[in-house]
Structure formats: C-alpha cells, structure tokens
C-alpha cells in the first residue's frame, strides 16, 4: 500500500513546513503520497478575491477545479509528480471569445507544459554543469527521453537564436572536430550528414587578462567555405570587432579569415607549431632507422628505444634521460641526422619559452631564415611550411601570446559530452547540447 498523508489545515490554513519544502510560492501542499513510482504532491493556490477574464476583463465566476499532473524536479531520491488542483473560471460576458479558462502561473509551469519550470531548469543545469545525459535525467524524473527534450529544446533554441550573445567578441578561435563515425549520408536521406563540425570559440580576454573560452557556434563540415559563410552571416559589426583570429594550420580557415576578417591578426596556434617540429623528428628517426636496419623499429634498436624521449621538451628531461639520448645519438655516426633534427625541434619549441615575446620573435625569425636551407629534407620542408605561415607564426608575438588553447579546451568538453551520451544522431540536437555545455547560451 502506498504511504499517504493529508496536510493539516489548522484554522483553515495550510502547513507552512510542507509549503517550505515544496518551495513554490503561491502554491500550498494539501496531500502527499509515496509509492514505488515516486512522490505525488497535491497542491493548490489560495482563491483570489477577484479574478478578471484575461480577454475582456469582466469579473469571472469560479467553476470548480481540475487536477493537472506535472513532472517536477526529483526530491529525496525519488521522481516527483505535482498534482495541481487548478481552478477553472467562467466568463459571464456573452460577447467574450473566452468561455472558460484555468489559472496559470508561469513561475510554476508554462501553459500546456508537461514539466514544471523548476524541472526544466534543473535539467538544463545538470546538462550544463554536470554533463548529465538526457536519458539519465529522464530516469530521475520518471519520464521518457522525448518528454524531457521537448521541454528543454525550445528554451535552448531561443537562446541560440539570440544574436546578442555574439556581442563583445574581439578574439575568435576556430577548430574542427568529428562528431560521428558512421555514413556521411545527408540528413534529409536519413543520415547524420558530414562527420566534421567547425566550431567557433570566443577567446576574448577579460579585464584581468584571463581567457574564459566560450563556444559560439557549430556548423557542419570542415572547410573554409563553412567558416566564411558563418562569418558573413554575423554581419559587419561583428567582423569589424574581431582583432585576433587564432587557428590551426589549415589553409581553408586562413582563407576565410583573410576574406572576412581583413583587420584581424591571424595567429597560428603554438601547440600545432611544436607538433609540426615533433612530427618532423619522428619522420627523420623512422627514415634513418629504415636506412640502417632495413625494417621498422624494434625493441632493441637504439633509436626506437628513445622514440618517446624525442617527443619531450628538453627542459623536462632528467639527467638519466639526457644520458639515454646521448648514448643513442653516439651509437652510430648515421644517427647524427636524428640528433640535428631533434635540436631543430627543440629550438622551435624554445620560441614559446623565452623570457619575453621580443626574444621569442628573434628566435622565430632565425628559424624562418635557416630551416629551409637545412640539408635534412624533413627539416627543410618544415622551414618552408613555417615560411608559408610566416605572418600567422609571428602573430603570436604581436598579440601577447594569443593561441587556440581555449578552443582545444572546448573541444575537450564536447568530446566528454559526446562520450557520456554515447553518440548523437541529430546534428541540430548536437549543436544545442554543445552550445549549452560550451557556455555559448545566455540562460
């Protein structure tokens, strides 16, 4: 048998303790039940002295009550259903288009809603702060996935359509990520569309000089055209406000920046610059290993044993690790190419570890002048690549160290949410969820 109780009404009043637990001003608890399905809380409002018709203003007459069931936020480890005994009113004016109406309270629930406003806000907060899945929250609320998402989606859509959230952006980052790994069949044909999304992130510094990255939008595809179209849609005022545009070494995004953000300084991300140097060292190591041994690296090969050390920064190596490197470099005269490539990569890395940006720029300009003439093909190719990105490479030192780190941080949040949800099927739902998690919506 379910446990149930009726709240006392001493002298015709309501139980203040129950009303305090309920926490919905204007509603009073008149009964509570608990069974295997959860809590059932019956509530009602105090009858007003006068009720006017919302259409014509004529004083309406009371016409009984009707119980409306709403899903409320979970409480005491149980799903909660709110039984609201709504008052019905009749309009006596024969010419009024409204014959009868029921009491409404937008602070409790929107008209015809299945969830209370509190339950909807709770769900949005859980998604934004706790990376909760919609299915998991639906279980806690005691409803279906679609019921919960139908309540949340219109709120997220309205926030996403608010152009005011793009105001004040002066530093803009861009990056791509893969949101699914299945067929790229178009959405209108039952597929999920392109595997990649292009994400735009607000990297504007606050008054203290800190970057609090905020996801601005996601558009399908990884192309310069996708980025260019998004920038064009934002309008002249937004584009003229962008002073810094950070990016990874992808010419499509660079072309979009050059086309739409003429006044902005393009900055190539420091992490990817260092990654290019590390990749060049790895290519040299593999080529030398193949030339000497005629096969890929094996456990006892000197160069293969230091492959991870070659990727580390020199400043992080212990004395023992430095000895291991030196031993491997001197084990064979032909290893000198690997040593030279490693020292070049460390020089490139040191660009971002100088005491000031002026010193870093001097090292960077020396690299741009010397790397292309290096006799090691991989390092020469790295030098040519850096020269192709010369302005974006040196832009780091004229913008106070602008980088795409905040964009990568947002990508990490997105990946976490995608794993928690175990994948997404609808690109529009995916965009809304990630804008919420990435802080791009003002709620």
Buried (B, 14 or more C-beta within 10 A) or exposed (E): EEEEEEBEEEEEEBBEEBBEEBEBEEBBBBBBBBEEEBBBBBBBBEEEEEBEBEEBEBEBEEEEBEEBEBBBBBBEEBBBBBBBBBBBBBBEBEEBEBEEBBBEBEEBBBEEBBBBBBBBBBBBBBBBEEBBBBBBBBBBBBBEBEBBBEBBBEBBBEBBEEEEBBEEBEBBBBBBBEBBEEEEEEBEEEBBBBBBBBBBBBBBBEEEEEBEBBBBBBBBBBBBEBBBBBBEEBEEEBBEBBBBBBBBBBEBBBBBBBEBBEEBBBBBBBEBBBBBBBBBBBBBBBBBBEEBEEEEBEEEBBBBBBBEBBBBEBEEBEEEBEEBBEEBBEBEEEBEBBBBBBBBBBBBBBBBEBEEBEBBBBBBBEBBEEBBEBEBEBBBBBBEBBBEBEEBBBBBBBBEEBBBBBBBBBBEBBEEBBEBBEEBEEBEBBBBBBBBBBBBBEE
